[in-house]
Amino acid sequence: MLKNLWYAVEFSSAIATSPKLLKILNRDLVLYRTADGQIQAMNNTCVHRGAALANGWIDRDCIVCPYHGWQYQPDGTCVKIPANLPTATIPKQAKMATYPVQEKYGWIWLFLGDGDAPELRSIPNFPQVESSNLRSIQGEFHWDANYERVLENGLDFAHAPFVHAGAFGNPDAPEIAELSIENYDGGASATVHLAATPPKGLWKLLVRGERTPIKTRTGFFLPNLTFLEVYLPFGQLTIWTAHVPIDLHTTVSKWINYRTFFTGKWADKDARNRTMKIFEQDKLIVESQRPQIIPSDLKAELYVPADALQLQYRKLR
């Protein structure tokens, strides 16, 4: 795993005052909100007899183990063991590991590692999604694939004419101009102009005449974020995706779709269907890639100029 980084792991709206299980990097965590709205995250396995805290409940901001009623306060310290006599002391070892948590841009972020979170890399800023004029929807997509393969697929311009032909890829114009990589702290991006395809559905209402190439920008932030910006003649479409690594071979992509056009709720279904269609088209390809884990040796796979952004991801990784 990439350690000492902030992982976007869940939508903020998914966590309430009841415990919720979160699986990430082959470990089980439990998340919940305290009475003042703060999110807490700790290991899910009770230190006493290994019961799942996510099956318990919250009592005055403490999470209660459903097996023996042990209560852990937000910092992970056990403050009550019901079976103890009043004179008994609570063992110092009765403490759960906790994780720093932040909320930003509609996601919950966990700091996973062994360093001091405030002194290390901060959560990335993308103010372009803070406008009140944007319409947003969100959803998730499940993959039987390693999250780095999924992430890297989102950086790949050259597959669009083949995997997404008829959606937004143009098989009659597969060439990718030389990429200019824009580097920044913890990530990189690139911009190309892709040959347009004939509009379909609702988008026919906004497009008239011959279409010019579509400016498209995609990029990533370590450890698990990708974004896609599509500059259409009638507005901008942006998709930010947190690729949550459940284990080595399972990923859940939690995406947020922003648009500056068709900002009424009536267009949400079409926007959702289009986003999910893209993921569905990618699924078969990504899940069939071998090896399933991206090689750590940069010479293990071949590269051509169109792969410059993926190569930059591998270098930073």
Buried (B, 14 or more C-beta within 10 A) or exposed (E): BBEBBBBBBBBBEBBEEEBBEBBBBEBBBBBBBBEEEEBBBBBBBBBBEEBBBBBBBBEEBBBBBBBEBBBBBBEBBBEBBEEEEEEEEBEEEBBBEBBBBBBBBBBBBBBBBEEEBEEEBEBBEBEEBEEEEBBBBBBBBEBEBBBBBBBBBBBBBBBBBEBBBEEBBBEEEBEBEEBEEBEEEBBBBBBBEBBBBEBEEBBEEEBEEEBEEBBBBBBBBBBBBBBBBBBBBBEBBBBBBBBBBBEBBBBBBBBBBBBBBBBEEEBBEEBBEBBBEBBEBBBEBBBEBEEBEBEEEEEEEEEEEBBBBBBBBBEBB
